[in-house]
Every structure is written in C-alpha cells, then in structure tokens.
Amino acid sequence: MNDTTTTDIRAEILKPLRERRSDRHFTQRPLEPHVVASLVEAFRWGPSSNNRQPWRLILVRGAEASAKFVDALSDSNKKWAHVAPLKIVLLGHPEEQPDRDGQNRWLLDCGLALENMLVQGYSMGLTIHAMAGWNEQKVLANFSVPAPFRVAALVGAGYRGRIEDLPEEVAEKDRKPRTRKAPGEIAFTDTFGNAYGG
Ligand SMILES: Cc1cc2nc3c(=O)[nH]c(=O)nc-3n(C[C@H](O)[C@H](O)[C@H](O)COP(=O)(O)O)c2cc1C
C-alpha cells in the first residue's frame, strides 16, 4: 500500500467521524430492513477486550414496545426521542466482560460498538442519537431483561426530520454548533500535561 492509498482511506473515515452529530429531529418514516441490518452489522464488528462481545441489542419497532421505551426515558429525552421510528436498547453483560481494577470494562466495549453504529447511521443519512438519560430499572422491567444484564445506552434512529418541527427548547439544542476541546488540551506528548502540538 503506498502513501496515497493510506491518505485516501484515512480521509474516507475521518469525514463521517467529524460530521456525525447527535440531532433530535426525525421523520416517522420506518427504516428499511437493510438499513436496520447495516446498523446491527456496524455494531457487531465493534472491538472488545478478548473479543468477548458482552453486548445485546433490542430493536424496538412496534408501537407497544416503543411506548415501553419512552416510559423509561428522562423527561428531557421524552420531548423528542418518541418520534424515532427505530429505538434501540443496548445491554451489556458484566460477567461476559468482568470488571478489572474496579472498572466496568463491559461498558467500554459497548461504547466502542455503539460508536460504530452511530457513524454508520449518520453515513446512511440518518439522525441517530445515543442517550444516557433513562431509568435503568424501568428499561430492564419493561423489556423483561434477565439478570445480570445492565443497560449501557438507549438510541433513537430515523431519517432526518426538520428542526422547525421540534419544540423550540429542543430545536435550540440542535441549532448549537458542535464543539470539541483542542488537540493540545486532550493529547499530551511523552508525559502527562505536555500538550501535543501537532
Ligand atoms: C453515552 C451518551 C449518552 C448521551 N445521552 C444523551 C441524552 O440522554 N440526551 C441527549 O439529548 N443527548 C445525549 N447524548 C448526546 C451528547 O449530548 C452529544 O453526543 C454531545 O453533545 C456531542 O455532540 P455530537 O454527538 O453532536 O458531536 C449522549 C451521548 C452519548 C455518547
């Protein structure tokens, strides 16, 4: 592989990585089966420690299951996530990927696979949005999830809607420019605190 090819490959993945965004506006148009399959495919190829894949997904598409999903959301997420035609519960299994040094390593694996799915969804023209605002006991009970599974995240996905159709307080959030810390704030060279300067 020559240098040009390497640069091209990097550019191909960096663009969606940079542009992916957590919007809150969806249309109710159902997602086609092949689109849902692509989300699952991107997710399941996520990396995990020792390839343990300590994750499960519940794809919520029916009206009754959808109501159970919304019931478990925080009040602020209830204002927009109910519209998403595909709702996803991401579960992790703490015994399939045991804790180390008091750290929940199953959660790290779930997060990596989740990002795969978010980037794939964005690249297919979806609004796809991860949520941490929910009541775990409600999610577990509403979806009859057996122990010892834990909830890692909830996700809403659908084709992009219109910001104007959102309640104004929610629309404001989607209009905000996306920001990130500068590379020198989060990356160091050789020792902690020695800002990476490119
Ligand atoms: C694990 C996780 C949980 C999140 N929880 C919520 C949430 O409950 N409600 C919400 O509106 N956004 C939530 N977000 C979206 C973040 O606010 C968003 O990713 C962040 O502001 C960066 O914006 P961007 O994704 O558009 O780059 C969550 C994101 C992640 C990764």
Ligand as a Chemical Component Dictionary entry (heavy atoms), coordinates in Angstrom:
data_LIG
# 
_chem_comp.id                   LIG 
_chem_comp.type                 NON-POLYMER 
_chem_comp.pdbx_formal_charge   0 
_chem_comp.three_letter_code    LIG 
# 
loop_
_chem_comp_atom.comp_id 
_chem_comp_atom.atom_id 
_chem_comp_atom.alt_atom_id 
_chem_comp_atom.type_symbol 
_chem_comp_atom.charge 
_chem_comp_atom.model_Cartn_x 
_chem_comp_atom.model_Cartn_y 
_chem_comp_atom.model_Cartn_z 
_chem_comp_atom.pdbx_ordinal 
LIG C1  C1  C 0 -23.307 7.813  26.008 1  
LIG C2  C2  C 0 -24.022 9.062  25.561 2  
LIG C3  C3  C 0 -25.140 9.487  26.237 3  
LIG C4  C4  C 0 -25.850 10.620 25.805 4  
LIG N1  N1  N 0 -27.014 10.958 26.444 5  
LIG C5  C5  C 0 -27.797 11.924 25.922 6  
LIG C6  C6  C 0 -29.091 12.157 26.450 7  
LIG O1  O1  O 0 -29.553 11.463 27.374 8  
LIG N2  N2  N 0 -29.825 13.145 25.900 9  
LIG C7  C7  C 0 -29.356 13.915 24.867 10 
LIG O2  O2  O 0 -30.090 14.792 24.400 11 
LIG N3  N3  N 0 -28.149 13.694 24.327 12 
LIG C8  C8  C 0 -27.345 12.716 24.817 13 
LIG N4  N4  N 0 -26.127 12.442 24.253 14 
LIG C9  C9  C 0 -25.633 13.247 23.121 15 
LIG C10 C10 C 0 -24.482 14.144 23.547 16 
LIG O3  O3  O 0 -25.001 15.267 24.215 17 
LIG C11 C11 C 0 -23.660 14.529 22.294 18 
LIG O4  O4  O 0 -23.007 13.375 21.815 19 
LIG C12 C12 C 0 -22.627 15.593 22.611 20 
LIG O5  O5  O 0 -23.224 16.803 22.968 21 
LIG C13 C13 C 0 -21.695 15.839 21.416 22 
LIG O6  O6  O 0 -22.472 16.207 20.304 23 
LIG P1  P1  P 0 -22.360 15.405 18.936 24 
LIG O7  O7  O 0 -22.712 13.960 19.208 25 
LIG O8  O8  O 0 -23.339 16.065 18.001 26 
LIG O9  O9  O 0 -20.947 15.526 18.466 27 
LIG C14 C14 C 0 -25.394 11.358 24.688 28 
LIG C15 C15 C 0 -24.238 10.927 24.029 29 
LIG C16 C16 C 0 -23.563 9.808  24.453 30 
LIG C17 C17 C 0 -22.334 9.348  23.694 31 
# 
loop_
_chem_comp_bond.comp_id 
_chem_comp_bond.atom_id_1 
_chem_comp_bond.atom_id_2 
_chem_comp_bond.value_order 
_chem_comp_bond.pdbx_ordinal 
LIG C1  C2  SING 1  
LIG C2  C3  SING 2  
LIG C2  C16 DOUB 3  
LIG C3  C4  DOUB 4  
LIG C4  N1  SING 5  
LIG C4  C14 SING 6  
LIG N1  C5  DOUB 7  
LIG C5  C6  SING 8  
LIG C5  C8  SING 9  
LIG C6  O1  DOUB 10 
LIG C6  N2  SING 11 
LIG N2  C7  SING 12 
LIG C7  O2  DOUB 13 
LIG C7  N3  SING 14 
LIG N3  C8  DOUB 15 
LIG C8  N4  SING 16 
LIG N4  C9  SING 17 
LIG N4  C14 SING 18 
LIG C9  C10 SING 19 
LIG C10 O3  SING 20 
LIG C10 C11 SING 21 
LIG C11 O4  SING 22 
LIG C11 C12 SING 23 
LIG C12 O5  SING 24 
LIG C12 C13 SING 25 
LIG C13 O6  SING 26 
LIG O6  P1  SING 27 
LIG P1  O7  DOUB 28 
LIG P1  O8  SING 29 
LIG P1  O9  SING 30 
LIG C14 C15 DOUB 31 
LIG C15 C16 SING 32 
LIG C16 C17 SING 33 
# 
